Amino acid sequence: MTVNDWQIMAFDELESTNDTALVYSRQAKGERYVIKANRQTKGRGRRGRSWLSLSGNLFFSLLFEFDITKAGELALLCSLNLQQCINKIRDDADVCLKWPNDVLLNGAKVSGILLEKAEGNYVIAGIGVNIKQSPQNAEMLYPTISLKEAGIDIEADEFLRLYLESFDNNMKLLEDKDFDYLRRQWVDKAKGIGKTIVVKQNDKILKGIFAGVDDDACLLLKDNEALHKILVGDVFYEG
């Protein structure tokens, strides 16, 4: 099955859609793939965390050619797509974005994104969306929610179709208008701009004013001393 020129490879169960996408990349010659699974037995998220694959939710990986040095741009674009899809389904839904690539619905996490390098010029964008259920366990850093729990009724395959349409539209904007155009859209939907946030990294904790994101998609954190560029970390809001 194809959507636009995306070749959709659907599976009942995989260990990880990202791992299967990596296998496909070894023989890919310019094609774009969507690797989709009803269940993942070894799904994973950012920084080595696990991703629980509950029934009825959406798990897929996009495999396509992209400059991996611009992974930060892609992370923001992928999350912006998700926000736009949810608001397209329900324009009054309370959706906002959390750096680097989380989407919050009613203040809780509704999705996860994991970018990885594949073979050649290919990258993998692994995406999970809580369509019907939201995982709850002690490993979760933030509260979670599903679209259904927020009163948004849609099936996983229909959401995937909307996502691919949004992705292609935004990729064209990225080519035609450059990253700054999409960056400003992302910032407009970001939670906590101008407010105090805490950024937790492996070896330290930073606190300051969330001043936006720069042209490299880095978080800008302002304190009494300087404006800091944050490459990686987990963001927490005060209050």
BELJO-V673035 format. One record per residue. N is the residue number from 1. SS is DSSP state (alpha for helix, beta for strand, coil for the rest). PSI is psi in radians with two decimals (999 if undefined). OMEGA is omega in whole degrees, 0 to 359 (none if undefined). Layout:
n:ss:psi:omega
N:SS:PSI:OMEGA
N:SS:PSI:OMEGA
//
This chain:
n:ss:psi:omega
1:coil:2.50:178
2:beta:2.61:170
3:beta:2.10:194
4:coil:-2.13:176
5:coil:0.32:174
6:beta:2.21:174
7:beta:2.00:185
8:beta:2.09:179
9:beta:1.87:186
10:beta:2.34:180
11:beta:2.62:175
12:beta:-0.78:182
13:beta:2.40:174
14:beta:2.76:170
15:coil:-0.83:181
16:coil:2.28:177
17:alpha:-0.56:177
18:alpha:-0.71:180
19:alpha:-0.70:178
20:alpha:-0.66:177
21:alpha:-0.67:178
22:alpha:-0.72:178
23:alpha:-0.78:179
24:alpha:-0.59:184
25:alpha:-0.39:183
26:coil:-0.33:180
27:coil:0.00:183
28:coil:2.49:180
29:coil:1.11:178
30:coil:-0.21:181
31:coil:2.79:173
32:beta:2.30:184
33:beta:2.61:166
34:beta:2.10:175
35:beta:2.02:186
36:beta:2.47:178
37:beta:2.50:174
38:beta:-0.53:179
39:beta:2.55:171
40:beta:2.36:179
41:coil:-0.31:179
42:coil:0.79:178
43:coil:2.60:181
44:beta:2.75:179
45:coil:-2.82:180
46:alpha:2.59:172
47:alpha:0.64:173
48:alpha:0.13:181
49:coil:2.67:178
50:beta:2.75:176
51:coil:2.01:182
52:coil:2.29:185
53:coil:1.62:183
54:coil:2.63:184
55:coil:2.39:177
56:coil:-0.18:179
57:coil:3.03:185
58:beta:2.20:179
59:beta:2.07:181
60:beta:2.77:176
61:beta:2.31:173
62:beta:2.32:178
63:beta:2.05:185
64:beta:2.89:180
65:beta:2.30:182
66:coil:2.64:179
67:coil:1.89:185
68:alpha:-0.38:178
69:alpha:-0.23:178
70:alpha:0.59:181
71:alpha:-0.58:179
72:alpha:-0.72:177
73:alpha:-0.74:182
74:alpha:-0.66:179
75:alpha:-0.79:178
76:alpha:-0.69:180
77:alpha:-0.75:181
78:alpha:-0.72:180
79:alpha:-0.63:176
80:alpha:-0.70:176
81:alpha:-0.78:181
82:alpha:-0.79:178
83:alpha:-0.77:182
84:alpha:-0.66:179
85:alpha:-0.80:181
86:alpha:-0.76:179
87:alpha:-0.37:173
88:alpha:-0.64:178
89:alpha:-0.77:178
90:coil:1.87:188
91:coil:-0.33:180
92:coil:0.14:179
93:coil:2.44:181
94:coil:1.53:183
95:beta:2.31:174
96:beta:2.99:187
97:beta:2.49:178
98:beta:2.19:181
99:coil:2.45:5
100:coil:-0.44:186
101:coil:0.39:180
102:beta:2.67:175
103:beta:2.25:181
104:beta:2.29:176
105:beta:2.13:186
106:coil:0.62:176
107:coil:0.01:182
108:beta:2.72:185
109:beta:2.24:183
110:coil:-0.10:185
111:beta:2.97:174
112:beta:2.58:182
113:beta:2.34:177
114:beta:2.03:178
115:beta:2.39:179
116:beta:2.65:176
117:beta:2.40:175
118:coil:-2.88:182
119:coil:2.62:177
120:coil:-2.30:180
121:coil:0.20:185
122:beta:2.56:171
123:beta:2.80:178
124:beta:2.25:173
125:beta:1.75:178
126:beta:2.26:187
127:beta:2.31:173
128:beta:2.35:180
129:beta:2.25:177
130:coil:1.64:182
131:coil:-0.88:186
132:coil:-0.54:184
133:coil:2.75:176
134:coil:2.28:180
135:coil:2.51:178
136:coil:1.99:172
137:coil:3.07:187
138:coil:-0.32:182
139:coil:-0.32:184
140:coil:2.21:179
141:coil:-0.42:185
142:coil:2.75:173
143:coil:2.61:179
144:beta:2.81:181
145:coil:2.75:173
146:coil:2.84:176
147:coil:-0.75:181
148:alpha:-0.74:180
149:alpha:-0.40:177
150:alpha:0.13:178
151:coil:0.29:180
152:coil:1.97:187
153:coil:1.92:178
154:coil:2.65:178
155:coil:2.74:185
156:alpha:-0.75:183
157:alpha:-0.63:178
158:alpha:-0.68:178
159:alpha:-0.69:178
160:alpha:-0.75:179
161:alpha:-0.78:178
162:alpha:-0.67:181
163:alpha:-0.76:181
164:alpha:-0.68:177
165:alpha:-0.78:180
166:alpha:-0.72:180
167:alpha:-0.82:180
168:alpha:-0.70:178
169:alpha:-0.78:182
170:alpha:-0.56:175
171:alpha:-0.65:177
172:alpha:-0.69:177
173:alpha:-0.66:178
174:alpha:-0.68:180
175:alpha:-0.71:186
176:alpha:-0.62:189
177:alpha:-0.23:182
178:coil:3.01:188
179:alpha:-0.58:184
180:alpha:-0.60:179
181:alpha:-0.80:179
182:alpha:-0.59:178
183:alpha:-0.74:180
184:alpha:-0.62:175
185:alpha:-0.71:179
186:alpha:-0.85:181
187:alpha:-0.64:180
188:alpha:-0.47:181
189:coil:0.07:184
190:beta:2.47:176
191:coil:2.37:170
192:coil:0.12:178
193:coil:2.26:180
194:coil:0.04:181
195:coil:2.90:181
196:beta:2.30:176
197:beta:2.87:175
198:beta:2.30:177
199:beta:2.05:180
200:beta:2.17:175
201:coil:3.05:183
202:coil:-0.71:188
203:coil:-0.01:181
204:coil:2.91:177
205:beta:2.24:180
206:beta:2.53:180
207:beta:2.39:179
208:beta:-2.93:180
209:beta:2.29:177
210:beta:1.87:186
211:beta:0.09:178
212:beta:-2.81:175
213:beta:2.63:184
214:coil:-2.97:184
215:coil:-0.21:176
216:coil:0.16:181
217:coil:0.32:176
218:coil:2.55:176
219:beta:2.40:178
220:beta:2.09:183
221:beta:2.10:183
222:beta:2.21:173
223:coil:-2.93:183
224:coil:-0.37:186
225:coil:-0.69:188
226:coil:3.13:173
227:beta:2.05:186
228:beta:2.45:173
229:beta:2.13:182
230:beta:2.11:180
231:coil:-0.62:184
232:coil:2.58:178
233:coil:2.96:177
234:beta:2.24:185
235:beta:2.37:176
236:beta:2.48:182
237:beta:2.53:177
238:coil:2.50:177
239:coil:999:none
//
